[in-house]
Amino acid sequence: MRHPLGPPARASRRWLTARLLGGLVSALFVAEVACATLYDAVADFNTTGVQTSGATWSYGTETAVNGVFRFLPNFVSVSCGPDPTPQSACQPAGATVLSYFKGSPLVGYIGGGALGKNMSGSTIIYPRGALADNTVVFPANVLGMGPGDTLQVTRWTAPAAGEFQVTGFFQDLQAASVGLYVVVNGEQAFASSFSGTATLQGQIPFAVYNLRLLAGNTIDFVVDGRQGGSDDDLVGLSARVAVGIPEPTSWILFTSGLLILVAFGRCSRDSWCGARHVRSVNGSRRG
């Protein structure tokens, strides 16, 4: 014969149910924020070869900071191998770079501007003399930006209004003599440079917080190759844009979870949950 649960057992079950529901809602809230609000220039690289206006990430050139943005018109996959052409003289053999460019892939020395992603998963090396005066060291965790005699721009376009946080770094991949900028919707938010006085000059980090943007506003990561010779100006970019405030659906989910917790918390003491009105085995009620 099945016996009804007593008040202590029901209270314990309600307590456990409330915690499980609360934990589930919290986990879904965290997952929603984590999965939907981070944009990464390297991880999100456009591998299709097709650029469209308003895309989240796009690659182009400007003749001046905050000038007219023009897409890099060409796209190619370049592999390392025994082929003696400059585009292929790299190590390790078989490594691949996907490159948007105007006149020359990878480094952009000819024709002004190129941008590529190392697809090999490991560092690619272009020996000195194959492409330029100094050895190129191109790791897989950055985009390679070759400005040539112009400004190379990696652009992020806000898909929706919100508050955003921007972090990342520029990394010298040769012996760059360039200006470095982060331009937020036309206004310069960060400026630095590599001097070109040494090879592989390390990383220059940047961080811009609490940016309130509308849908369609832009953040440009700019390498300006006009200040020195263009032979050694390959620069790596790592950039992340994170949403600082969860989307409305996330807040609705989180608020619903709080309401559930409050409701189940009241069940341990309020009469409408039945804790104070329990039927006895013979059908009578106890107050």
C-alpha angles and dihedrals in degrees: 000000000000114000122206117249116259123234095266092052093047091048090051092049091049090049091051093045092051092051093048092049092045092050092049093050092047091050092050090048093052091045092050092052095042096046100041107039111052123090118188122191093209100039092043096046111149105244096175097085090228121109123197133188113263095018115151091244125026137165128219150119139265131194092218136013107284090007127135110313115223125185119242098251103208136062132192143161112233122195131197113239148117094296104119096218113116092245092060103038096104142109142273098041112242096025114137135213122192108211138190109199147157105215108349130021125238105009105029096219092138120055099002123283144018137176129192146172123223102230097183098087091231137067118290119210126201106197119232111273096026096086108354147351094281133042116267117224109192116181122196096241096071139053113244112233119192109184100182108186095336141052116286112210132194105192130200117196120201110241091199140005118276148106115292139193120207124200136161144096145254115230128198109234096180127358100306126189101190146125117248125206144170109205118191114202091327098319123104110241100169135021134180139131148212113238100208092227093122141018122262095008094189130237133323111202125209134191130182117180139194098019113173108206137172125223108284096026114131142222114201125199104202136194112190112203097179098091097071143006114310098222097094104026104114108136130184123225129203113178135166129185117196130187109242097200122045118248119262092258090057092051091049090052093048093046091050089054091053091051090051091052092049092048094050091045090058090051091074092064111015123092095224089070090057098243091125097038110060123160115234122222092263093051099257123126129238120210 
